[in-house]
Amino acid sequence: MKHLYQIEKTDNACAAFGRFDGLHKGHQSLVQTLVREAKKRGLPSVLVSFVPPEGTFVYTTEEEKALLLKNCGLDVLISCSEKEKSDPAALIKKTGASCIVCGECRGNKDDCAEGAPAQCAQRAIRNAARMLGIPIVMCEEVFENGKVISMPMLDAVFNRSDFDAFSRLCGRPYMMIGEVLHGKGLGRTVGMPTANLGLAPNKKKPPEGVYATLTRIDGEVFKGLTNIGRRPSVDNDTKISTETLLLDFSRDIYGKKIELYVCAFIRNVAKFAGLVEVQKQVQKDIVAARTV
């Protein structure tokens, strides 16, 4: 799969357009339909992903989308500015699309300007395609507990730290890609070295808490315990950090790019009377994480 950060015209492409934040099962259905229709018509499949303006937090960065989509059969992923969707007809012509795959508008905040369904990107693309005489293929909606999977549904489970439900809606745990950075090294002094993860500035972090996680490093997966939030027991820093204690692991991974998967919420962040008390609590958390 080729990943581009600006639109390059592909003659007679089969294309789909949207923000696709979270890449939940509904988005995956659209991508699968896109790949299938492109193959049926003998066309390259092109997914145009709108990058929101600076300061907008996302569930899935463009780098993460590329990783999640790399084995799905998609030919091209284009990550471009959301400003491109202001003129849908020009956008379709710019990509060279001769077939459009769309999903239904659900009034989702990532597809509708200011929440107005009348300005829905999917609807605008369909209208422009009809005006240009380009065939439209609608993808099937995906349901969870009798309801169509949507961004508001994803928001609800994320905000209440229900990452089991998040995994069901997306078909995988919540993922964060980042580089392992040097921290203060306090955990190492009590035998609990942690990997401090540097994330993209626009990456949406789970609510503050302690989580059972999986970490993929150089193709291997390790169980872990991750603290997301402040560290009231060791300093007064207000910075929200993401620190993982990898279980049964002792390698030097500073500077490595790793994948962190959030599987389950264990407890809220709490203040303890020093590192020794933290260590005692962490031993309990490790038992809970292994159980998950």
N, C-alpha and C positions, 0 to 999 in steps of 0.2 A: 504493500500500500504506500502510495506517495502522499506525503503531508506537505501542503503548501500554506504559506501565510499571506498570499495575495491571489486574487482570481486570475487564472490563466484559462483562456478559451479552449474548450475541447469540442470539436465538431461532433454534433449528433450524440451528445451525452444523455444519459438518464440521470436526473438530478433530484435532490431533495434539499430543502432549506429550513433552518431553524436554529435555536440556541442549543437544544438538546442537553441542557444542564442536568447532571445526575445520570444521564444515560439509563433511565429506568426501563422496565420491560416494554412500556409503550413505545419509547424511542427505539428500542432494539427491534420491535416489530416493524417499525418504519424502515430501519436500515436493512432488515432481512428482505422486506418487500422490494426495496430499491435494488438490492443485489440480484434478486430473482428476476425482476422485470428487465434489468439491464442485460442479463445473460440470455433471456428469452428473445430479446430484440437484437442481440449481437452488438450492444453498445457498452462503453465504459460507464461504470457507476461512480457518481460524484456526489459527495455529501458536503454541503456548504454550511459551516458552523459559524453563527454570528457571535463575535466576541463582544461582550457588553462593555460599556464605558468604564474608564478607570474609576475605582472606588466601589464597584459592584462586586460583592462577594459571591463566589460560585461553589457548587458542590464538586464540579469536575473541571479542572483546568484543561486547556487545549492539549498539553503534553499528556495528561491522563486519558483524554479521549482517544488520542492516537494509540496509546498503549492498549486500551480496552478494545479498540476496533481493528487492531492489526491483523487478526486471524479470522475476520468475519467474511472475507471475500471482497470487501470494498476496494475499488481501484484508487480513488483519490479522496482525500479529506482536505478541504480548504477552510482554513480558519481566517476569517476576514472581519473587518469592522462592522458593527451592527448598523452603521450609517448606510451601508450598501443596500439595506432593505427598504430605504425610503422611496426608491423607484423600482418596484418589482419587475416591471416589463424590461427596463434597462438591465436589471440584474440577470434575468433569464437569458437575454440576448448576450450579455457579457460572458456567461458560462457556456454558451452554445448549446443549451439544453433543447432536446427535441422530444423529451418525455419527462413529465414531472410526477413525482410520488409525494403525496401529502397525507397528513393526519387530520383528524377533526379538531376544530377549535374548541377548547374547554375553558376559555377565558383565563388561561394561565398567565401569570405575571411575566413569564419569560417570552411569551409570544404576543402579548397585547400591549400596545403603547398606553401607559397610564391606566392599565387595567380595562381598557375599553374594547370589548369584543369586536366592535365595528372596525377597529384598526388591527385586527388579528393578522399576524404575518402569514399564517397558513391560508387564511381566507383571501388576503391580498394577492398572494402568489397564485392561488387558483383562478381568481378573477383575471389576472394578467395573462395566465396561460390560455384561458378561454379566448381572450381578446386576440391573442397571437395565433390561435388555432392549434395549440400544442396539446396533445392528449394528456389526460390526468389519470393517475391510478391512486385509489384511496387504500391505505393500509388498514388492517383490522385492529380494532381497539383491544386492549388487554385488561382483564378484570382481576381484582383481588377482593374476596369476600363480597362479590356482587356489585362492586363499584369500579368504574373505569379508573385505572391508575393515572394519576395526574400530579402536577407539581404541588398543588395545595396538600395532597395526601402525603407526598414526600416531606414537605415542610413540617407537617404535624408530627410525624414519627421522629424526625430528626430533632425537633425542638424539645421533645419529651425524652430524648435519649433512648428511644426504643430501637436499638440497632438490629435486633432480631427481625422486627417488622421491616426495617430499611432493607435488610438483606433479601427479604421475600419480594419486595417491590422492585428491586434492581437485579436480583439473581446473583448477588455477590455482596460481601460486606462493604461498608464505606471505605474508600481508598484515599490515601494521601501519599503523594510522592514528594520526597525532599532529600536534601543532603544532610549527612550527619556532621554537626558542628561541634566545636569545642565549647563546653559549658564551664561551670565553676568547679566541677570535679568533687563536689561535696559527697555525693553518693559513694564514690570510690573509697573514701576514708572509712566507711563502715561496711565495706564489702558489697555495695550495691551500685556498681557502675551503670550509668544510664546513657542511652544514645539520645542526644539532643537534636531534634529534627528541625531543619530550616525549611519552611514552607513558602510557596508563592504568596506574595502580599495579598492577593485577592482570594486565597483559599479559605473556604468556610470551615472553621474549627467546630467540632462537637461542643456541646455545653460543658462547662468545667466539671471535671470529675476524674475518677480512676476507672480504666477500662481494660477488659481482656482483649488482647490484640494478637494478630499474626503479622510477622514481618518477613518480607521476601528480600533476601540478600544474595546476589549472584546466582539466582535460580533456586536457592534453598529457602525453605520456610521454617521459621522459628516461632514458638509461642512466646508471649510476653505480657507485661503489665505496663500500661501507659498512663501517665498523669498528664492531663490536659488542663492548664490553668496556672494560677499563681502558686507560690510555694510559701504559705504563711508560717510554716514551722522553721524555715531556715533564713528567710529574708523578708523585707517589706516591699520588694519589687512588685510593681503592678503589671509587669509584662506577662502575657499569656504564653507559656512555653509548652512544648510537646516533648516529653521525655519518656523513653521506653527502657524498662529493665528487661533485657532479653534473657529468657530462662535457658539454662544449660548451654551457655554461649560465652566464649572468652576471647574473641578475635578483636583486632584493632580495625575499626571500620570508619575512622574519621575521614571525611571527604568523599565517602561513597554515596551514590544515589540509591535510595532504598524505597520500597513500597511498604506502607503501613496499612493494615486492614483492621478496622474497628469492629469487633464482634459483639461485645456486650458491656453494658454499664455495670460496674461493681459497687461504687459508693461515691458520695460527694467528697470534694476536697475538704480537709479538716486541718485544724491547727493542733500540733502536738508539742509537748514540753521538751523539744530537742530531738536530735537525730536518733538517739537510742529508742525513743518511743516511736519514732517514724519507722525504724527498722522492725520493731515488734508488729506494728500494724501491717507493714508490707509483707511479712511472712504469712499473715492471715489472708491478705489479698492474693498472694501467689497461689495458695490452696484454692481460693475461689476461681482464679483464672484457669488453673489446670482443670478444674471441674467443668468449666464452660468449654 
